[in-house]
Amino acid sequence: MPEVDMSTAPPFIDPRPAPERIVQLASRVLAGDILLPRFQRKFVWKRPQIIDLLDSVRRNYPIGSFLLWQSKQELASERSIGDLKVSDRSPGYPVNYLLDGQQRLSTICGALYWVGDNPTSIWNLAYDLRNDKFFHLNTLDEQAPHIIRTRHLTKGSDFFSRIANLSPELQEKAKAFFDRFTDYQTATVTLGDMPINDIGPVFERINSTGTKLTVVDLMRAATWTPEFDLVERIDSLLESLKPKLFGTVDRKTALRCVAAAAGFGFSSQNMDSLRDLPKPQLASAVDSATEAAKRAADFLATEIGVPSEVALPYTNQFAVLTAIFEKLPHPTPAQYQAIKNWFWRTTFSGYFGGWNTGNMATDYKTSPSLRRARSTLSHRRPSCPRKGSGRFDHSGRTMRPPRCWH
């Protein structure tokens, strides 16, 4: 069957499956014909997963298909994959954006084409012909002839010169090994030049299984446009908190802050509602959450004595405090005291240890009412601990509640 060259195929609407050799897929990536859009998550596979994929190819096991989106639209894309530089695309020339299979294709590219100088790289891989197994090297030194670096599989002359002095038995094994990788095919399914608004939902649906994506990853895909990248905006929010030592707040908590600033709330369903916001409104919510988060960090440091995120008793307290300071940017002294009371009550009662969807909804509805001094969140006052438990120790720091706690 003749090989299908997807790079020269005209745009089309219906998905087209086609077999393709994995070495050809990898070369298309390096040539800039297959690109990784920015709304994909970063490479997260560990060393055992890399080894397992390569061993599956060696054993001729199926490794799953790859989903591509062929388009002339210019999307922000990664300039490297598997520690390899990707060539620039030709202007106006259709390219194929990888929607599904990033971890697998990155592994194939890195294993077959890596030529770096870091001996501890996850792509410094080799195959032991005697023991029939892949493993990671921790040196760049020359290996024994029966140890084949995986990058030699793309250069036939180098490969066969290396095995020339092996025993006839090992030479046969080496040839079979070479043929397996150079001939191994998998299915690629290419979508036609569909509208950009349809790509986020497609990406979200196909990535609901496999390597688990976080709600942040999914919302990045669902809200992504060439002009707006939710993760980049969230990372900018967190960057603004670094001088205040709260830059290590996780992305999911930051996303809760954005959902609350957008008028939805803290729950996963509230975060999911961000997909329906017009992009200017979503961008405005991120900006509001950023300013409120900085006020929340200042409050924790100056009014509570929490110097950094690592000393915060419960991360989700930061989300609620950000919502409070987004609705109430300049509290009165009485309101400051009400917020401090709430902080200590929720800390010592362990309230956020069991924070559920119902709590989230009530806390969000209550936070704006702090405009009425001292009304606070105390109408849902968590149960107080025993009188003798007036300390909270976190990371070696002992904090005492204010006198009003007693």
Summary of the structure (lengths in Angstrom):
residues: 406
radius of gyration: 27.0
end to end distance: 81.2
largest distance: 86.8
contacts: 1232
relative contact order: 0.09
helix: 50%
strand: 13%
